[in-house]
Amino acid sequence: MMTGELRTEWLYDLSATLAPWHDIGDFGGGKRRIVPVTGGRVEGPHLSGDVLPFGADFFVERTDDVLVLDVRAIVRTGDGAEIYAFYPGLSHGQSLGPFGDLPEGERYFRTTPRFETGSEKYAWLNRILTVGVGWLEPPNSVRYKVYAVL
């Protein structure tokens, strides 16, 4: 029976290395920047593999200092399946309004990863929603903890 409570389960940890960003410029709605993903790793109980060097974050820095994330990546699992992942999200260092202020020096960095794959083994990824908590690791890495919404 549904209770209305949101349940999540840890799906995987992701670590990725990033190249320097490319600045497209201000298009009127913010500054478009592209940060190439040069590789990485996904590790979890149901999904593990390499992040291939084909992705990037096509983010927009809005005038209110909020980053609108648009990450796209390909994961190749140990058994050869390829999974396209796209991560829309937000990142900022501002107050969360009625939910309080962030600890000093911390950023709100949340994503809602979705997946596409033709692999029968991993087809369940095509049918789930996930949420991710991310953080930067200087000088050129990003990490995420991703949870399946059950």
N, CA, C and O of each residue as an XYZ file, in Angstrom:
600
protein
N       0.835     -1.181      0.000
C       0.000      0.000      0.000
C       0.884      1.251      0.000
O       1.867      1.320      0.737
N       0.534      2.224     -0.819
C       1.283      3.478     -0.894
C       0.983      4.333      0.333
O      -0.169      4.460      0.748
N       2.031      4.915      0.906
C       1.863      5.757      2.090
C       2.081      7.229      1.782
O       1.818      8.080      2.632
N       2.555      7.544      0.589
C       2.862      8.922      0.243
C       4.255      9.353      0.669
O       4.680     10.468      0.363
N       4.963      8.492      1.365
C       6.329      8.806      1.786
C       7.290      8.539      0.634
O       7.169      7.537     -0.071
N       8.238      9.439      0.454
C       9.260      9.259     -0.573
C      10.343      8.327     -0.035
O      10.927      8.579      1.019
N      10.602      7.253     -0.769
C      11.659      6.315     -0.393
C      12.741      6.344     -1.460
O      12.452      6.420     -2.655
N      13.971      6.282     -1.022
C      15.100      6.223     -1.950
C      16.029      5.089     -1.541
O      16.026      4.630     -0.399
N      16.826      4.653     -2.519
C      17.860      3.655     -2.253
C      19.106      4.062     -3.031
O      19.028      4.439     -4.200
N      20.261      3.980     -2.362
C      21.512      4.340     -3.017
C      21.693      3.496     -4.267
O      21.579      2.271     -4.226
N      21.979      4.167     -5.382
C      22.171      3.486     -6.654
C      23.658      3.378     -7.000
O      24.142      2.293     -7.323
N      24.389      4.506     -6.934
C      25.820      4.476     -7.232
C      26.496      5.767     -6.808
O      25.845      6.776     -6.538
N      27.820      5.706     -6.758
C      28.681      6.877     -6.632
C      29.333      7.093     -7.987
O      29.713      6.140     -8.666
N      29.458      8.344     -8.368
C      30.112      8.693     -9.625
C      31.246      9.652     -9.321
O      31.080     10.591     -8.543
N      32.385      9.422     -9.926
C      33.478     10.390     -9.895
C      33.895     10.628    -11.339
O      34.019      9.688    -12.124
N      34.108     11.891    -11.678
C      34.479     12.238    -13.053
C      35.516     13.347    -13.039
O      35.515     14.214    -12.164
N      36.405     13.301    -14.029
C      37.377     14.369    -14.212
C      36.861     15.316    -15.282
O      36.170     14.916    -16.219
N      37.217     16.583    -15.115
C      36.699     17.642    -15.974
C      37.839     18.405    -16.627
O      38.891     18.613    -16.022
N      37.618     18.822    -17.869
C      38.549     19.708    -18.563
C      38.154     21.153    -18.246
O      37.059     21.388    -17.733
N      39.019     22.120    -18.539
C      38.636     23.521    -18.338
C      37.395     23.873    -19.155
O      37.175     23.338    -20.242
N      36.594     24.779    -18.610
C      35.358     25.129    -19.304
C      35.608     26.004    -20.515
O      36.624     26.691    -20.615
N      34.665     25.960    -21.420
C      34.641     26.806    -22.610
C      33.492     27.790    -22.427
O      32.351     27.379    -22.215
N      33.783     29.078    -22.508
C      32.784     30.125    -22.273
C      32.139     30.527    -23.593
O      32.800     31.100    -24.459
N      30.852     30.229    -23.748
C      30.109     30.608    -24.956
C      29.700     32.072    -24.893
O      29.619     32.736    -25.926
N      29.439     32.584    -23.689
C      29.089     33.982    -23.505
C      27.673     34.174    -23.004
O      26.912     33.222    -22.827
N      27.344     35.438    -22.781
C      26.028     35.820    -22.265
C      25.049     35.889    -23.419
O      25.246     36.649    -24.367
N      23.988     35.092    -23.336
C      22.995     35.055    -24.408
C      21.708     35.772    -24.015
O      20.699     35.649    -24.710
N      21.725     36.517    -22.914
C      20.543     37.243    -22.463
C      19.836     36.553    -21.315
O      19.145     37.205    -20.532
N      19.997     35.248    -21.202
C      19.390     34.500    -20.108
C      20.430     33.990    -19.134
O      20.117     33.213    -18.232
N      21.663     34.422    -19.313
C      22.772     33.971    -18.477
C      23.971     33.654    -19.342
O      23.945     33.845    -20.558
N      25.019     33.169    -18.710
C      26.254     32.823    -19.414
C      26.306     31.319    -19.629
O      26.275     30.543    -18.674
N      26.386     30.918    -20.882
C      26.498     29.492    -21.223
C      27.966     29.089    -21.160
O      28.830     29.725    -21.764
N      28.226     28.023    -20.419
C      29.577     27.478    -20.326
C      29.502     25.974    -20.526
O      28.528     25.330    -20.135
N      30.536     25.426    -21.136
C      30.585     23.987    -21.397
C      31.838     23.428    -20.733
O      32.951     23.889    -20.986
N      31.636     22.423    -19.876
C      32.740     21.772    -19.169
C      32.814     20.326    -19.645
O      31.974     19.514    -19.257
N      33.804     19.981    -20.481
C      33.921     18.598    -20.949
C      34.240     17.618    -19.813
O      35.024     17.918    -18.913
N      33.617     16.456    -19.881
C      33.919     15.342    -18.979
C      34.967     14.487    -19.686
O      34.737     14.017    -20.801
N      36.116     14.283    -19.040
C      37.214     13.569    -19.694
C      37.314     12.102    -19.288
O      38.159     11.371    -19.805
N      36.460     11.668    -18.368
C      36.450     10.272    -17.939
C      35.978     10.161    -16.509
O      35.724     11.166    -15.844
N      35.862      8.931    -16.039
C      35.440      8.740    -14.660
C      34.974      7.322    -14.405
O      35.219      6.410    -15.194
N      34.299      7.163    -13.282
C      33.877      5.833    -12.841
C      32.555      5.915    -12.094
O      32.312      6.854    -11.336
N      31.700      4.915    -12.319
C      30.451      4.716    -11.590
C      30.601      3.420    -10.810
O      31.017      2.406    -11.371
N      30.266      3.439     -9.514
C      30.368      2.236     -8.677
C      29.131      2.122     -7.806
O      28.819      3.030     -7.036
N      28.423      1.001     -7.929
C      27.259      0.753     -7.094
C      26.890     -0.715     -7.106
O      27.480     -1.493     -7.855
N      25.915     -1.111     -6.283
C      25.560     -2.525     -6.188
C      24.877     -3.083     -7.434
O      24.933     -4.287     -7.682
N      24.235     -2.224     -8.217
C      23.505     -2.683     -9.402
C      24.045     -2.100    -10.703
O      23.594     -2.468    -11.788
N      25.018     -1.182    -10.593
C      25.537     -0.499    -11.775
C      26.974     -0.063    -11.515
O      27.243      0.699    -10.586
N      27.894     -0.553    -12.345
C      29.293     -0.142    -12.272
C      29.829     -0.035    -13.689
O      29.442     -0.804    -14.569
N      30.722      0.922    -13.903
C      31.315      1.069    -15.219
C      32.144      2.325    -15.327
O      32.327      3.062    -14.357
N      32.642      2.555    -16.529
C      33.474      3.716    -16.818
C      32.649      4.820    -17.452
O      31.777      4.563    -18.283
N      32.934      6.055    -17.050
C      32.359      7.222    -17.707
C      33.258      7.523    -18.899
O      34.446      7.800    -18.735
N      32.686      7.467    -20.099
C      33.473      7.671    -21.314
C      33.727      9.158    -21.548
O      32.956      9.996    -21.079
N      34.804      9.497    -22.271
C      35.169     10.905    -22.470
C      34.388     11.572    -23.604
O      34.976     12.222    -24.468
N      33.057     11.409    -23.599
C      32.218     12.007    -24.642
C      31.242     13.032    -24.098
O      30.518     13.654    -24.875
N      31.201     13.228    -22.796
C      30.158     14.050    -22.198
C      30.632     15.435    -21.823
O      31.791     15.801    -22.020
N      29.689     16.201    -21.272
C      29.982     17.553    -20.808
C      28.820     18.051    -19.962
O      27.720     17.500    -19.993
N      29.097     19.112    -19.202
C      28.047     19.872    -18.536
C      27.875     21.150    -19.335
O      28.798     21.959    -19.430
N      26.693     21.331    -19.910
C      26.370     22.501    -20.724
C      25.608     23.495    -19.846
O      24.460     23.828    -20.140
N      26.240     23.968    -18.773
C      25.502     24.733    -17.773
C      25.337     26.197    -18.145
O      26.074     26.747    -18.963
N      24.332     26.813    -17.505
C      24.072     28.244    -17.636
C      24.240     28.873    -16.259
O      23.650     28.415    -15.281
N      25.050     29.925    -16.191
C      25.166     30.709    -14.965
C      24.196     31.874    -15.075
O      24.417     32.814    -15.839
N      23.118     31.797    -14.301
C      22.097     32.843    -14.342
C      22.590     34.102    -13.638
O      23.594     34.076    -12.926
N      21.874     35.201    -13.844
C      22.257     36.471    -13.229
C      22.098     36.454    -11.713
O      22.683     37.297    -11.033
N      21.319     35.513    -11.163
C      21.171     35.399     -9.702
C      22.191     34.425     -9.105
O      22.027     33.977     -7.970
N      23.242     34.097     -9.861
C      24.337     33.217     -9.428
C      23.919     31.767     -9.213
O      24.615     31.022     -8.523
N      22.804     31.361     -9.788
C      22.398     29.959     -9.780
C      22.922     29.316    -11.061
O      22.764     29.871    -12.148
N      23.544     28.147    -10.930
C      23.977     27.389    -12.096
C      22.887     26.393    -12.449
O      22.472     25.590    -11.613
N      22.424     26.450    -13.698
C      21.446     25.488    -14.201
C      22.246     24.405    -14.921
O      22.780     24.629    -16.008
N      22.318     23.241    -14.304
C      23.164     22.157    -14.798
C      22.472     21.376    -15.909
O      21.257     21.180    -15.881
N      23.246     20.939    -16.869
C      22.755     20.122    -17.984
C      23.878     19.160    -18.371
O      24.540     19.333    -19.394
N      24.077     18.139    -17.525
C      25.174     17.187    -17.698
C      24.715     16.039    -18.584
O      23.601     15.536    -18.441
N      25.585     15.631    -19.502
C      25.308     14.493    -20.375
C      26.550     13.627    -20.429
O      27.659     14.123    -20.630
N      26.356     12.318    -20.247
C      27.502     11.408    -20.194
C      27.094     10.027    -20.682
O      25.911      9.696    -20.746
N      28.096      9.230    -21.022
C      27.885      7.833    -21.408
C      28.685      6.959    -20.449
O      29.870      7.195    -20.211
N      28.015      5.947    -19.902
C      28.663      4.969    -19.033
C      28.731      3.646    -19.783
O      27.732      3.185    -20.336
N      29.913      3.039    -19.798
C      30.067      1.688    -20.344
C      30.287      0.748    -19.162
O      31.266      0.875    -18.427
N      29.366     -0.195    -18.990
C      29.447     -1.132    -17.873
C      30.547     -2.158    -18.110
O      31.063     -2.281    -19.221
N      30.898     -2.887    -17.069
C      31.920     -3.922    -17.171
C      31.564     -5.023    -18.142
O      32.451     -5.685    -18.681
N      30.251     -5.233    -18.379
C      29.828     -6.264    -19.333
C      29.527     -5.685    -20.716
O      28.926     -6.360    -21.553
N      29.944     -4.428    -20.962
C      29.880     -3.856    -22.300
C      28.635     -3.077    -22.662
O      28.557     -2.555    -23.774
N      27.654     -2.973    -21.777
C      26.453     -2.185    -22.080
C      26.797     -0.699    -22.033
O      27.646     -0.271    -21.251
N      26.128      0.080    -22.879
C      26.319      1.528    -22.854
C      25.031      2.191    -22.412
O      23.941      1.842    -22.865
N      25.182      3.158    -21.516
C      24.047      3.842    -20.904
C      24.266      5.334    -21.048
O      25.280      5.870    -20.602
N      23.309      6.001    -21.675
C      23.333      7.457    -21.796
C      22.676      8.029    -20.548
O      21.568      7.633    -20.186
N      23.360      8.958    -19.892
C      22.837      9.595    -18.684
C      22.746     11.092    -18.913
O      23.676     11.703    -19.440
N      21.621     11.683    -18.516
C      21.494     13.138    -18.576
C      21.020     13.636    -17.227
O      20.080     13.100    -16.640
N      21.694     14.675    -16.744
C      21.559     15.155    -15.374
C      21.142     16.620    -15.356
O      22.023     17.475    -15.269
N      19.886     16.961    -15.430
C      19.526     18.358    -15.173
C      19.621     18.631    -13.673
O      19.438     17.723    -12.862
N      19.904     19.864    -13.311
C      19.985     20.169    -11.887
C      20.272     21.628    -11.617
O      20.290     22.456    -12.528
N      20.497     21.932    -10.340
C      20.793     23.291     -9.886
C      21.959     23.260     -8.914
O      22.138     22.301     -8.164
N      22.753     24.333     -8.940
C      23.828     24.505     -7.974
C      23.915     25.978     -7.600
O      23.901     26.851     -8.467
N      24.006     26.244     -6.297
C      24.151     27.621     -5.814
C      24.612     27.596     -4.367
O      24.649     26.542     -3.731
N      24.958     28.755     -3.860
C      25.391     28.875     -2.472
C      24.481     29.767     -1.663
O      24.933     30.408     -0.714
N      23.206     29.826     -2.016
C      22.264     30.755     -1.397
C      21.358     30.059     -0.386
O      21.383     28.837     -0.233
N      20.564     30.867      0.293
C      19.606     30.363      1.276
C      18.579     29.449      0.617
O      18.245     29.619     -0.556
N      18.085     28.484      1.376
C      17.011     27.608      0.908
C      15.660     28.092      1.435
O      14.726     27.305      1.584
N      15.565     29.394      1.716
C      14.303     29.988      2.154
C      13.806     29.354      3.442
O      14.523     29.338      4.443
N      12.578     28.829      3.427
C      12.013     28.275      4.662
C      12.751     27.030      5.159
O      12.505     26.574      6.276
N      13.651     26.477      4.342
C      14.399     25.283      4.736
C      15.750     25.633      5.356
O      16.518     24.740      5.714
N      16.040     26.922      5.483
C      17.248     27.363      6.171
C      18.392     27.707      5.245
O      18.299     27.581      4.024
N      19.470     28.143      5.862
C      20.671     28.519      5.134
C      21.615     27.329      5.021
O      21.599     26.419      5.851
N      22.426     27.356      3.988
C      23.452     26.329      3.815
C      24.594     26.579      4.792
O      24.862     27.729      5.140
N      25.264     25.534      5.235
C      26.461     25.741      6.061
C      27.488     26.578      5.301
O      27.553     26.528      4.073
N      28.273     27.332      6.025
C      29.292     28.211      5.442
C      30.167     27.452      4.456
O      30.710     26.397      4.785
N      30.305     27.990      3.244
C      31.162     27.402      2.227
C      30.560     26.242      1.455
O      31.197     25.726      0.537
N      29.348     25.814      1.800
C      28.723     24.681      1.117
C      27.822     25.178     -0.010
O      27.240     26.259      0.072
N      27.718     24.369     -1.058
C      26.837     24.691     -2.180
C      25.701     23.688     -2.255
O      25.875     22.502     -1.976
N      24.534     24.190     -2.638
C      23.415     23.320     -2.990
C      23.745     22.789     -4.375
O      23.950     23.582     -5.294
N      23.804     21.475     -4.554
C      24.254     20.865     -5.809
C      23.424     19.603     -5.981
O      23.813     18.529     -5.523
N      22.259     19.736     -6.655
C      21.308     18.631     -6.770
C      20.958     18.398     -8.237
O      20.819     19.337     -9.021
N      20.821     17.122     -8.580
C      20.478     16.752     -9.951
C      19.370     15.707     -9.947
O      19.069     15.094     -8.923
N      18.774     15.520    -11.116
C      17.752     14.480    -11.306
C      18.140     13.632    -12.518
O      17.546     13.767    -13.588
N      19.139     12.755    -12.350
C      19.618     11.946    -13.473
C      18.534     11.036    -14.053
O      17.720     10.462    -13.331
N      18.554     10.926    -15.378
C      17.706      9.980    -16.117
C      18.613      9.202    -17.058
O      19.745      9.606    -17.324
N      18.102      8.082    -17.558
C      18.944      7.172    -18.328
C      18.214      6.647    -19.552
O      16.986      6.565    -19.591
N      19.027      6.289    -20.565
C      18.529      5.616    -21.766
C      19.536      4.534    -22.134
O      20.738      4.789    -22.211
N      19.031      3.319    -22.360
C      19.902      2.236    -22.805
C      19.091      1.227    -23.606
O      17.903      1.027    -23.357
N      19.750      0.598    -24.569
C      19.137     -0.487    -25.320
C      19.434     -1.852    -24.724
O      18.973     -2.870    -25.241
N      20.197     -1.882    -23.644
C      20.558     -3.139    -22.997
C      19.364     -3.721    -22.250
O      18.738     -3.035    -21.441
N      19.051     -4.982    -22.520
C      17.962     -5.643    -21.788
C      18.293     -5.751    -20.307
O      17.418     -5.582    -19.458
N      19.551     -6.031    -19.996
C      19.954     -6.194    -18.599
C      19.734     -4.924    -17.782
O      19.373     -4.991    -16.607
N      19.953     -3.760    -18.410
C      19.851     -2.489    -17.696
C      18.613     -1.685    -18.094
O      18.533     -0.491    -17.804
N      17.651     -2.325    -18.754
C      16.440     -1.623    -19.204
C      15.672     -0.997    -18.047
O      14.946     -0.025    -18.254
N      15.812     -1.521    -16.843
C      15.141     -0.948    -15.670
C      15.546      0.506    -15.457
O      14.781      1.279    -14.880
N      16.750      0.893    -15.919
C      17.171      2.292    -15.801
C      16.296      3.228    -16.630
O      16.137      4.397    -16.281
N      15.728      2.722    -17.726
C      14.842      3.535    -18.566
C      13.540      3.880    -17.851
O      12.796      4.751    -18.303
N      13.258      3.198    -16.730
C      11.951      3.317    -16.079
C      12.016      3.866    -14.657
O      11.020      3.808    -13.936
N      13.162      4.396    -14.239
C      13.237      4.910    -12.872
C      13.605      6.388    -12.861
O      14.192      6.910    -13.810
N      13.247      7.043    -11.769
C      13.693      8.404    -11.497
C      14.774      8.331    -10.433
O      14.736      7.474     -9.550
N      15.727      9.228    -10.526
C      16.797      9.270     -9.536
C      17.068     10.707     -9.124
O      16.708     11.650     -9.828
N      17.704     10.856     -7.979
C      18.167     12.160     -7.515
C      19.634     12.021     -7.147
O      20.073     10.977     -6.665
N      20.381     13.084     -7.380
C      21.800     13.057     -7.088
C      22.222     14.247     -6.254
O      21.683     15.345     -6.392
N      23.189     14.017     -5.390
C      23.819     15.063     -4.597
C      25.260     15.140     -5.075
O      25.982     14.142     -5.054
N      25.678     16.323     -5.506
C      27.010     16.459     -6.071
C      27.876     17.441     -5.315
O      27.389     18.247     -4.523
N      29.172     17.359     -5.575
C      30.119     18.319     -5.046
C      31.366     18.298     -5.919
O      31.698     17.288     -6.539
N      32.044     19.438     -5.950
C      33.292     19.555     -6.700
C      34.447     19.131     -5.810
O      34.441     19.360     -4.601
N      35.437     18.509     -6.432
C      36.678     18.169     -5.745
C      37.819     18.797     -6.539
O      38.235     18.264     -7.567
N      38.324     19.940     -6.054
C      39.395     20.617     -6.772
C      40.596     19.697     -6.941
O      40.821     18.840     -6.086
N      41.375     19.840     -8.008
C      41.233     20.954     -8.936
C      40.299     20.691    -10.115
O      39.836     21.650    -10.732
N      40.000     19.430    -10.458
C      39.264     19.205    -11.709
C      38.364     17.968    -11.663
O      38.268     17.240    -12.651
N      37.711     17.725    -10.538
C      36.843     16.545    -10.440
C      35.485     16.918     -9.862
O      35.331     17.928     -9.177
N      34.512     16.075    -10.160
C      33.178     16.198     -9.576
C      32.767     14.817     -9.092
O      33.149     13.800     -9.671
N      31.984     14.798     -8.023
C      31.478     13.534     -7.485
C      29.978     13.672     -7.255
O      29.469     14.755     -6.965
N      29.285     12.541     -7.392
C      27.845     12.476     -7.126
C      27.538     11.210     -6.343
O      28.165     10.172     -6.553
N      26.578     11.300     -5.449
C      25.911     10.139     -4.874
C      24.515     10.152     -5.482
O      23.792     11.141     -5.359
N      24.137      9.068     -6.135
C      22.860      9.007     -6.852
C      21.969      7.962     -6.188
O      22.411      6.863     -5.854
N      20.705      8.331     -6.006
C      19.717      7.492     -5.326
C      18.528      7.246     -6.240
O      18.036      8.170     -6.889
N      18.066      6.004     -6.293
C      16.834      5.671     -7.013
C      15.651      6.080     -6.147
O      15.644      5.839     -4.940
N      14.649      6.702     -6.770
C      13.402      7.020     -6.077
C      12.484      5.827     -6.273
O      12.131      5.489     -7.403
N      12.098      5.188     -5.176
C      11.301      3.958     -5.240
C       9.811      4.258     -5.189
O       8.994      3.338     -5.232
